[in-house]
Amino acid sequence: MTRGRPALALATGLALAALGGARPTAAAPSGAAPDPTRPRNAAEAAGAWALSLDGTPRRCVVMLATDATAGQTVRFPAGCRRALPIVGRLARWRLEDGALRFLDEANAPVLDFPLPETPGPLSAAATSGERYGIAPEGPRAAPPEPPPVVRAALPKAEPRPPAAPPPEGVAGVYALDRFTEKDTCRLALDAGSLRVLDGCRDLGLTVFDPVSWRYDEGRITLFARRGHSVGLVPFGDGRWRRDPETGTTFVLRRVAP
C-alpha cells in the first residue's frame, strides 16, 4: 500500500499538468451583481456616466457608445461644452489596463480614471490640474443602502391636497432650448401626461426620460421614469427655465403645435 502512493501522486500530477497545471480557484458567487463603478468589460462600461468637476456643481451626462462602424465613441449634449469645456475634447473611450480612459480625436489621452480595487469614487486629473469625478448614471448605478429607520410615535401628517389644474395656457407643446442650440426636442404637456415628440435630438433629455408632469404653486415639475425630477419656473413669453439654474441650460419655450 505504501509503494502505491507515489504512483498515485505522480498520476495526479500528470492529470493536473494536462489540464493546464493550475489549481481551481474559488469562483465568485453566481448571483453577485457587478459593481457599476468597476466595469469588467466594455459591455458593462457602455452607457450613461455623470462627469463632474471637483469642488463645483458643474456636471454633464456623457454616453459611452459602442458602434459597429465608429467604435467606442463619446456622445454628449451640446450644452455640456459650456458646463464642462473639457468635454469638447472627448471623442473616444477605452477600458484597458485597469482604467476607464477618454481620448481625443487623435487618440491622445485626455482623462484617465483608474478603477479601484474596492468600490469607491473614480477620479482623474487633467493636464490643467483640475480633477474630475465620474459615476454611473441611471439604472446601472446601484442605490446606497438606506440607514436603519428608528420608528417613533409621530403625529400623523395631514395629507397634502392634490395639485390644482394648471391655468389656461400652461398645457401644450414646448420646445427645449439649450445654451446655443434651439429646439433640440419637443415635449407635449397634455392633461395628465407628457409625451416626447418624434425627432428629439437632445441626449440629456433622452437620458432623463420624462414621463409625466405636474403644475403646482406656479411651478412645472417634470418627472423621469426612474423617479428624478426637474423643477421649472416661468420667466416671460411662455418660457420656463430650470430652477435652480445648475448644469447646462434647460429652457422650455411654448410653441404652436
PAZA-271477 format. One record per residue (C-alpha): x, z, y; residue in three letters. Coordinates in pm, whole numbers. Layout:
<x:X&z:Z&y:Y&code:Ala>
...
// end
This chain:
<x:0&z:0&y:0&code:Met>
<x:285&z:79&y:239&code:Thr>
<x:452&z:-259&y:183&code:Arg>
<x:130&z:-442&y:269&code:Gly>
<x:108&z:-304&y:623&code:Arg>
<x:398&z:-509&y:775&code:Pro>
<x:249&z:-826&y:632&code:Ala>
<x:-91&z:-737&y:779&code:Leu>
<x:68&z:-668&y:1118&code:Ala>
<x:257&z:-999&y:1104&code:Leu>
<x:-63&z:-1189&y:1020&code:Ala>
<x:-247&z:-1019&y:1306&code:Thr>
<x:32&z:-1107&y:1548&code:Gly>
<x:27&z:-1472&y:1441&code:Leu>
<x:-352&z:-1482&y:1490&code:Ala>
<x:-320&z:-1343&y:1842&code:Leu>
<x:-48&z:-1596&y:1922&code:Ala>
<x:-271&z:-1878&y:1805&code:Ala>
<x:-541&z:-1757&y:2042&code:Leu>
<x:-306&z:-1756&y:2340&code:Gly>
<x:-122&z:-1431&y:2290&code:Gly>
<x:-336&z:-1238&y:2539&code:Ala>
<x:-533&z:-931&y:2457&code:Arg>
<x:-902&z:-929&y:2555&code:Pro>
<x:-983&z:-757&y:2883&code:Thr>
<x:-1295&z:-574&y:2983&code:Ala>
<x:-1550&z:-818&y:3128&code:Ala>
<x:-1736&z:-749&y:3450&code:Ala>
<x:-2093&z:-631&y:3396&code:Pro>
<x:-2309&z:-939&y:3347&code:Ser>
<x:-2578&z:-801&y:3578&code:Gly>
<x:-2342&z:-720&y:3867&code:Ala>
<x:-2421&z:-920&y:4181&code:Ala>
<x:-2124&z:-1084&y:4357&code:Pro>
<x:-2008&z:-920&y:4680&code:Asp>
<x:-2115&z:-1163&y:4959&code:Pro>
<x:-1811&z:-1065&y:5171&code:Thr>
<x:-1572&z:-1167&y:4891&code:Arg>
<x:-1686&z:-1507&y:4758&code:Pro>
<x:-1514&z:-1610&y:4437&code:Arg>
<x:-1557&z:-1984&y:4478&code:Asn>
<x:-1674&z:-2249&y:4723&code:Ala>
<x:-2030&z:-2236&y:4592&code:Ala>
<x:-2057&z:-1865&y:4681&code:Glu>
<x:-1890&z:-1918&y:5021&code:Ala>
<x:-2114&z:-2208&y:5127&code:Ala>
<x:-2399&z:-2113&y:5357&code:Gly>
<x:-2456&z:-1937&y:5688&code:Ala>
<x:-2199&z:-1694&y:5833&code:Trp>
<x:-2213&z:-1497&y:6160&code:Ala>
<x:-1889&z:-1534&y:6359&code:Leu>
<x:-1831&z:-1281&y:6639&code:Ser>
<x:-1563&z:-1193&y:6895&code:Leu>
<x:-1446&z:-833&y:6852&code:Asp>
<x:-1538&z:-599&y:7136&code:Gly>
<x:-1811&z:-828&y:7275&code:Thr>
<x:-2175&z:-905&y:7190&code:Pro>
<x:-2093&z:-1276&y:7159&code:Arg>
<x:-2170&z:-1424&y:6819&code:Arg>
<x:-2265&z:-1754&y:6661&code:Cys>
<x:-2406&z:-1857&y:6323&code:Val>
<x:-2193&z:-2128&y:6161&code:Val>
<x:-2285&z:-2318&y:5847&code:Met>
<x:-2021&z:-2376&y:5581&code:Leu>
<x:-2141&z:-2703&y:5433&code:Ala>
<x:-2027&z:-2886&y:5121&code:Thr>
<x:-2093&z:-3259&y:5133&code:Asp>
<x:-2009&z:-3509&y:4861&code:Ala>
<x:-1877&z:-3752&y:5124&code:Thr>
<x:-1749&z:-3539&y:5413&code:Ala>
<x:-1623&z:-3249&y:5200&code:Gly>
<x:-1621&z:-2887&y:5321&code:Gln>
<x:-1725&z:-2907&y:5686&code:Thr>
<x:-1829&z:-2652&y:5951&code:Val>
<x:-2157&z:-2705&y:6136&code:Arg>
<x:-2293&z:-2503&y:6428&code:Phe>
<x:-2547&z:-2523&y:6713&code:Pro>
<x:-2421&z:-2695&y:7028&code:Ala>
<x:-2467&z:-2377&y:7233&code:Gly>
<x:-2203&z:-2199&y:7025&code:Cys>
<x:-1930&z:-2374&y:7225&code:Arg>
<x:-2036&z:-2172&y:7527&code:Arg>
<x:-2071&z:-1837&y:7350&code:Ala>
<x:-1750&z:-1877&y:7145&code:Leu>
<x:-1530&z:-2165&y:7270&code:Pro>
<x:-1308&z:-2140&y:6961&code:Ile>
<x:-1599&z:-2271&y:6754&code:Val>
<x:-1546&z:-2615&y:6910&code:Gly>
<x:-1215&z:-2639&y:6722&code:Arg>
<x:-1360&z:-2561&y:6379&code:Leu>
<x:-1403&z:-2872&y:6166&code:Ala>
<x:-1333&z:-2777&y:5805&code:Arg>
<x:-1316&z:-2471&y:5582&code:Trp>
<x:-1135&z:-2376&y:5263&code:Arg>
<x:-1144&z:-2086&y:5019&code:Leu>
<x:-788&z:-2056&y:4894&code:Glu>
<x:-502&z:-1809&y:4843&code:Asp>
<x:-740&z:-1514&y:4874&code:Gly>
<x:-865&z:-1611&y:5220&code:Ala>
<x:-1151&z:-1789&y:5395&code:Leu>
<x:-978&z:-2043&y:5620&code:Arg>
<x:-1105&z:-2252&y:5912&code:Phe>
<x:-918&z:-2570&y:6008&code:Leu>
<x:-938&z:-2818&y:6294&code:Asp>
<x:-978&z:-3197&y:6272&code:Glu>
<x:-605&z:-3235&y:6193&code:Ala>
<x:-630&z:-2970&y:5916&code:Asn>
<x:-427&z:-2724&y:6123&code:Ala>
<x:-526&z:-2357&y:6073&code:Pro>
<x:-748&z:-2201&y:6342&code:Val>
<x:-874&z:-1878&y:6184&code:Leu>
<x:-764&z:-1719&y:5856&code:Asp>
<x:-984&z:-1440&y:5713&code:Phe>
<x:-810&z:-1259&y:5423&code:Pro>
<x:-1057&z:-1139&y:5161&code:Leu>
<x:-1005&z:-764&y:5099&code:Pro>
<x:-973&z:-620&y:4752&code:Glu>
<x:-1264&z:-387&y:4821&code:Thr>
<x:-1587&z:-456&y:5014&code:Pro>
<x:-1530&z:-445&y:5387&code:Gly>
<x:-1541&z:-647&y:5710&code:Pro>
<x:-1344&z:-970&y:5737&code:Leu>
<x:-1114&z:-1006&y:6038&code:Ser>
<x:-885&z:-1279&y:6172&code:Ala>
<x:-658&z:-1316&y:6476&code:Ala>
<x:-649&z:-1634&y:6682&code:Ala>
<x:-327&z:-1767&y:6837&code:Thr>
<x:-460&z:-1639&y:7172&code:Ser>
<x:-451&z:-1282&y:7037&code:Gly>
<x:-830&z:-1244&y:7021&code:Glu>
<x:-970&z:-1103&y:6700&code:Arg>
<x:-1279&z:-1237&y:6531&code:Tyr>
<x:-1504&z:-1100&y:6260&code:Gly>
<x:-1724&z:-1289&y:6018&code:Ile>
<x:-2001&z:-1176&y:5785&code:Ala>
<x:-2254&z:-1350&y:5559&code:Pro>
<x:-2579&z:-1432&y:5735&code:Glu>
<x:-2910&z:-1449&y:5555&code:Gly>
<x:-3017&z:-1360&y:5205&code:Pro>
<x:-2660&z:-1364&y:5063&code:Arg>
<x:-2582&z:-1052&y:5269&code:Ala>
<x:-2696&z:-752&y:5065&code:Ala>
<x:-2864&z:-487&y:5283&code:Pro>
<x:-2690&z:-149&y:5302&code:Pro>
<x:-2829&z:137&y:5101&code:Glu>
<x:-3069&z:337&y:5319&code:Pro>
<x:-2982&z:703&y:5380&code:Pro>
<x:-3185&z:961&y:5193&code:Pro>
<x:-3510&z:1043&y:5368&code:Val>
<x:-3591&z:1408&y:5423&code:Val>
<x:-3966&z:1428&y:5437&code:Arg>
<x:-4110&z:1688&y:5668&code:Ala>
<x:-4459&z:1771&y:5779&code:Ala>
<x:-4505&z:1549&y:6082&code:Leu>
<x:-4821&z:1483&y:6275&code:Pro>
<x:-4987&z:1160&y:6172&code:Lys>
<x:-4913&z:886&y:6423&code:Ala>
<x:-5205&z:720&y:6590&code:Glu>
<x:-5243&z:362&y:6467&code:Pro>
<x:-5139&z:100&y:6722&code:Arg>
<x:-5428&z:-120&y:6828&code:Pro>
<x:-5395&z:-486&y:6735&code:Pro>
<x:-5250&z:-718&y:6996&code:Ala>
<x:-5499&z:-878&y:7230&code:Ala>
<x:-5545&z:-1255&y:7206&code:Pro>
<x:-5292&z:-1440&y:7422&code:Pro>
<x:-5420&z:-1551&y:7762&code:Pro>
<x:-5515&z:-1910&y:7824&code:Glu>
<x:-5214&z:-2142&y:7829&code:Gly>
<x:-4977&z:-1941&y:7607&code:Val>
<x:-5051&z:-2109&y:7276&code:Ala>
<x:-4938&z:-2470&y:7246&code:Gly>
<x:-4632&z:-2688&y:7185&code:Val>
<x:-4291&z:-2577&y:7315&code:Tyr>
<x:-3951&z:-2748&y:7332&code:Ala>
<x:-3641&z:-2543&y:7256&code:Leu>
<x:-3370&z:-2586&y:7521&code:Asp>
<x:-3009&z:-2478&y:7481&code:Arg>
<x:-2730&z:-2448&y:7739&code:Phe>
<x:-2657&z:-2820&y:7775&code:Thr>
<x:-2889&z:-2977&y:7518&code:Glu>
<x:-3261&z:-3008&y:7590&code:Lys>
<x:-3549&z:-3046&y:7349&code:Asp>
<x:-3341&z:-2973&y:7038&code:Thr>
<x:-3652&z:-2867&y:6849&code:Cys>
<x:-4028&z:-2836&y:6898&code:Arg>
<x:-4250&z:-2549&y:6791&code:Leu>
<x:-4629&z:-2534&y:6779&code:Ala>
<x:-4760&z:-2185&y:6857&code:Leu>
<x:-5109&z:-2209&y:6713&code:Asp>
<x:-5367&z:-1934&y:6686&code:Ala>
<x:-5227&z:-1705&y:6417&code:Gly>
<x:-4950&z:-1939&y:6300&code:Ser>
<x:-4622&z:-2104&y:6402&code:Leu>
<x:-4505&z:-2450&y:6297&code:Arg>
<x:-4162&z:-2611&y:6343&code:Val>
<x:-4241&z:-2976&y:6407&code:Leu>
<x:-4063&z:-3265&y:6237&code:Asp>
<x:-3734&z:-3384&y:6384&code:Gly>
<x:-3586&z:-3040&y:6459&code:Cys>
<x:-3207&z:-3072&y:6500&code:Arg>
<x:-3126&z:-2715&y:6602&code:Asp>
<x:-2916&z:-2541&y:6334&code:Leu>
<x:-2965&z:-2198&y:6489&code:Gly>
<x:-3343&z:-2223&y:6469&code:Leu>
<x:-3322&z:-2362&y:6117&code:Thr>
<x:-3118&z:-2060&y:6008&code:Val>
<x:-3355&z:-1822&y:6192&code:Phe>
<x:-3654&z:-1990&y:6016&code:Asp>
<x:-3951&z:-1864&y:6227&code:Pro>
<x:-4288&z:-1847&y:6051&code:Val>
<x:-4517&z:-1653&y:6288&code:Ser>
<x:-4552&z:-1529&y:6646&code:Trp>
<x:-4728&z:-1260&y:6848&code:Arg>
<x:-4820&z:-1212&y:7212&code:Tyr>
<x:-4821&z:-851&y:7329&code:Asp>
<x:-4784&z:-689&y:7671&code:Glu>
<x:-4665&z:-1006&y:7841&code:Gly>
<x:-4405&z:-1095&y:7575&code:Arg>
<x:-4387&z:-1354&y:7299&code:Ile>
<x:-4218&z:-1242&y:6977&code:Thr>
<x:-4110&z:-1492&y:6711&code:Leu>
<x:-4083&z:-1356&y:6357&code:Phe>
<x:-3848&z:-1505&y:6094&code:Ala>
<x:-3923&z:-1538&y:5725&code:Arg>
<x:-3662&z:-1269&y:5647&code:Arg>
<x:-3809&z:-1021&y:5898&code:Gly>
<x:-3584&z:-1082&y:6202&code:His>
<x:-3746&z:-1132&y:6541&code:Ser>
<x:-3670&z:-1276&y:6884&code:Val>
<x:-3844&z:-1149&y:7199&code:Gly>
<x:-3918&z:-1383&y:7491&code:Leu>
<x:-4027&z:-1312&y:7848&code:Val>
<x:-4174&z:-1561&y:8098&code:Pro>
<x:-3972&z:-1689&y:8393&code:Phe>
<x:-4195&z:-1954&y:8550&code:Gly>
<x:-4310&z:-2312&y:8494&code:Asp>
<x:-4428&z:-2249&y:8139&code:Gly>
<x:-4082&z:-2135&y:8027&code:Arg>
<x:-3988&z:-1832&y:7819&code:Trp>
<x:-3633&z:-1702&y:7774&code:Arg>
<x:-3481&z:-1467&y:7518&code:Arg>
<x:-3475&z:-1103&y:7623&code:Asp>
<x:-3214&z:-965&y:7639&code:Pro>
<x:-3005&z:-1273&y:7716&code:Glu>
<x:-2740&z:-1240&y:7444&code:Thr>
<x:-2559&z:-1506&y:7247&code:Gly>
<x:-2648&z:-1871&y:7302&code:Thr>
<x:-2914&z:-1990&y:7548&code:Thr>
<x:-3264&z:-1980&y:7396&code:Phe>
<x:-3546&z:-2111&y:7617&code:Val>
<x:-3893&z:-2226&y:7512&code:Leu>
<x:-4046&z:-2477&y:7755&code:Arg>
<x:-4415&z:-2569&y:7738&code:Arg>
<x:-4461&z:-2943&y:7682&code:Val>
<x:-4752&z:-3174&y:7625&code:Ala>
<x:-4838&z:-3209&y:7256&code:Pro>
// end
